[in-house]
Each structure stands twice: as structure tokens, then as C-alpha cells.
């Protein structure tokens, strides 16, 4: 695939038999046809490969890994194997609008300096029902081309809003910057990749919802993540870039306050998970950090609204109940709530 504007659409798969057929169909039905579809299977143990082999389309190429690797390593493998002028890594459980590829290629043609193109998304559940929509932060709306400082500051205040499975990147850039740094940044290695691209090239974000992004609460990985007690990987990425960019970026105090408030919220969530696991003392430690840390109160002084008040009340209530020795009662209540939620989505 050496012809101009050729696209290699990579689909990393692992036990995706429930969704991969719909995903592949949504890609085969693209209005832009100068494509190759490269499936990189991560040693699936279900019928994923059998279903993929039923497609009778010469554009589909299947690569089978010799051993199961991390998701980030499999993403990197996709880039290493891919040909074409542009590379997109699309997820095996999402659905793509028929014109997403055409519009992304047009964006590259209209803006020769950009390194990557992202889109907005609808959020869907396991049945394909739309349950929400993705929007850009207010300060970024009304534009199309973005540079590192504005994206970084907005992520600092709002968390990562770049939709990973919507990304299309110039092949030469991906091959220069790979691999995804999963060892250091784990599940947020994609954010690190986007920031590394932005350090060298502007990006485009199309203001259209061109992907149905599946939020599957039936997956075991969702509930594992739901019960995590370690700091979210997002903070590993942002802390690193703050350490190397603080001298070259003029980061407003308000943005740093909002970032630390996001960290406080994450600590509260981890504290709740500690309580569910019956580890009251660990929960108490995190609650004290989130509720009484100077950075939290600094954020409160700069950020207004009901969300702040709700988290303050919730954190203070949990801390008070744990101090009263009611951790085990809280565990039963929270565990029951988690059980009901899990039963609802499985």
C-alpha cells in the first residue's frame, strides 16, 4: 500500500467475538475505500478468529501474535506491521460512522502540517444504545486545529478528552514515536502518545460524533478498574509532563488547582474502594488526604459550583463514619450498591 492517501486500519483483538463482526462491518462499509484492514489478534481463546475468517474481503489481513501481550504492546505491534500513508487503530468493540475515514483523510489534505486527527463520539452500552455523548471542553469549542499548550492545559483541568479509538495518525509519525509506553504509563499510554505527537505537530479534532464508543460495564476489566485503589494512570502522565514542561509553559494557578482537585476526587474514589474491600484504615488515610490537603482547599477557593460542595460533603461524611468505627457497616452498604450495579449490567 504505497499509493497516496492509503489507510491502514488496525484492529487489535482479544476475545472480541461478541462485537468484532459489527466493528469490521462498520469499517468495510466506509465511503473511503483506499484501505487495508489489519487485525492483530492477541491470542484470543474464543471465536474471534473464526468469525473474522468468514469475511471474504481481500482488504482484511490477519496477524496472530505468538503470545499474549499487554494492550499497549499490541497497539505498538499494529504500528510496526501497518503500511499506508495514515494509520488508525480502531477498537474491536466500537462502531464507526460510514464517513469517518473520508473526513479524517480530508482533514489531512486540508491541513498538511497536522500529525493526527481525532473525532467526537457517542457513548453506547452493550446493546448499542446511546447512553451519552462526548463533548470538547468549552474553551476548545469552535476550532479545528490545536497545539500542545492549549490541549495540555485543557486536559490538566478536565482529564483526557481525546477519544483514543478515533485517532488517525500519519504513518511516519507513528513509526517514529512508537512504542506506546505502557511500562511507565500503563492504561494512559495513549495520552502520552498524543502529547508526544503534539510536542512536534498540531492536531485536528473534528467537531462531529463519528464513532459509537462502547462503554461495557459487563466486562470484568471494568469492575476490576472500578475497584482500583491505586492512583489513576492519568496522573502518571500529567505529573511527568508537568515536571518537564513547567519551565516552558505558563501554567495558570487556577489550572493547577483544578488538576489537584481532580486528584482529590480520585483519592475519594479509591477510598470508597478500600471500604468495599474492608480496608478501613487505608480508606481513612486517603480521605484525610483528599479532605484536608491544602491543595484541595486551594482548589475549592478557585472553583465554584455544586460539584465541589457534593464532594466535600461526601468526603467529610465518609471520614466521620470511619472515625466512628462504622467502616464495616459502610462496607456492607457500598458492597450491596456495587452488587446491584453489577447485576444490572450483566
Secondary structure, 3 states (H helix, E strand, C coil): CCCCCCEEEEEEECCCCCCHHHHHHHHHCCCCCCEEEEEEECCCCCCHHHHHHCCCCCCEEEEECCCCCCHHHHHHHHHHHCCCCEEEECCCCCEECCCHHHHHHHHHHHCCCCCEEEEEEEEECCCCCEEEECCCCHHHCCCCEECHHHHHHHHHHHCCCCCHHHCEEEHHHHHHHCCCCHHHHHHHHHHHHHHHHHHHCCEEEEEEEEEEEECCCCCHHHHHHHCCCCCCHHHHHHHHHHHHHCCCCCCCHHHHHHHHHHHHHHHHHHHHHHHHCCCHHHHHHHHHHHHHCHHHHHHHHHCCCHHHHHHHHHHHHHHHHHHCCCHHHHHHHHHHHHHHHHHHHC
